[in-house]
């Protein structure tokens, strides 16, 4: 996937993760995009380790893995910013 695809997938995954886990988390749209991109990477890594698949293209499976990773990264980010 190209960098533009990663940014679009990250934006979508980060926005959906933020919608699933609403709250007063710090950060705006830029942070949401970055969390989504990092979440896609984390989700792909965890998905590969568990045998669930990888984030290898713009499809539903990759989006679900990226959203799961984004939720994990968003949760960790919120914990770190609370302290």
C-alpha positions as CSV (number, residue, x, y, z in Angstrom):
1,X,0.0,0.0,0.0
2,X,1.1,3.5,-0.7
3,X,1.5,6.3,1.8
4,X,-1.8,7.9,0.7
5,X,-3.6,4.6,1.3
6,X,-2.1,4.3,4.8
7,X,-3.2,7.8,5.6
8,X,-6.8,7.2,4.3
9,X,-7.0,3.8,6.1
10,X,-5.5,5.4,9.2
11,X,-8.1,8.2,9.1
12,X,-11.0,5.8,8.7
13,X,-9.7,3.4,11.4
14,X,-8.9,6.2,13.8
15,X,-12.3,7.9,13.3
16,X,-14.1,4.6,13.8
17,X,-12.0,3.8,16.9
18,X,-12.8,7.3,18.3
19,X,-16.5,6.7,17.6
20,X,-16.4,3.3,19.3
21,X,-14.5,4.7,22.3
22,X,-15.8,8.2,22.8
23,X,-14.6,10.5,25.5
24,X,-12.4,13.4,26.3
25,X,-9.2,11.9,24.8
26,X,-6.6,14.5,24.0
27,X,-5.9,15.3,20.4
28,X,-7.6,16.4,17.3
29,X,-7.8,15.1,13.7
30,X,-4.1,14.9,13.2
31,X,-3.7,12.8,16.3
32,X,-6.6,10.7,15.2
33,X,-4.9,10.0,11.8
34,X,-1.6,9.2,13.5
35,X,-3.3,6.9,16.0
36,X,-5.1,5.2,13.1
37,X,-1.9,4.7,11.1
38,X,0.0,3.4,14.2
39,X,-3.1,1.3,15.0
40,X,-3.1,-0.2,11.5
41,X,0.5,-1.2,12.0
42,X,-0.1,-2.6,15.5
43,X,-3.2,-4.4,14.4
44,X,-1.4,-5.9,11.4
45,X,1.4,-7.1,13.6
46,X,-0.9,-8.6,16.2
47,X,-3.1,-10.1,13.5
48,X,-0.1,-11.7,11.8
49,X,1.1,-13.1,15.1
50,X,-2.4,-14.6,15.9
51,X,-2.8,-15.9,12.3
52,X,-5.8,-13.5,11.6
53,X,-4.3,-11.9,8.6
54,X,-2.4,-8.7,7.7
55,X,-3.1,-5.2,6.7
56,X,-2.1,-5.7,3.0
57,X,-4.7,-3.7,1.1
58,X,-7.8,-1.6,1.4
59,X,-10.4,-4.2,2.2
60,X,-12.8,-5.1,5.1
61,X,-10.4,-7.5,6.8
62,X,-7.6,-4.9,6.8
63,X,-10.0,-2.2,8.0
64,X,-11.2,-4.4,10.9
65,X,-7.7,-5.3,11.9
66,X,-6.7,-1.6,11.7
67,X,-9.7,-0.5,13.8
68,X,-8.7,-3.1,16.5
69,X,-5.2,-1.9,16.5
70,X,-6.4,1.8,16.6
71,X,-8.6,1.0,19.7
72,X,-5.6,-0.5,21.4
73,X,-3.3,2.5,20.6
74,X,-6.1,5.0,21.5
75,X,-6.6,3.3,24.9
76,X,-2.8,3.3,25.6
77,X,-2.6,7.0,24.5
78,X,-5.4,8.0,26.8
79,X,-3.8,6.2,29.7
80,X,-0.5,7.9,29.1
81,X,-2.0,11.3,28.7
82,X,-4.0,11.0,32.0
83,X,-0.9,10.7,34.1
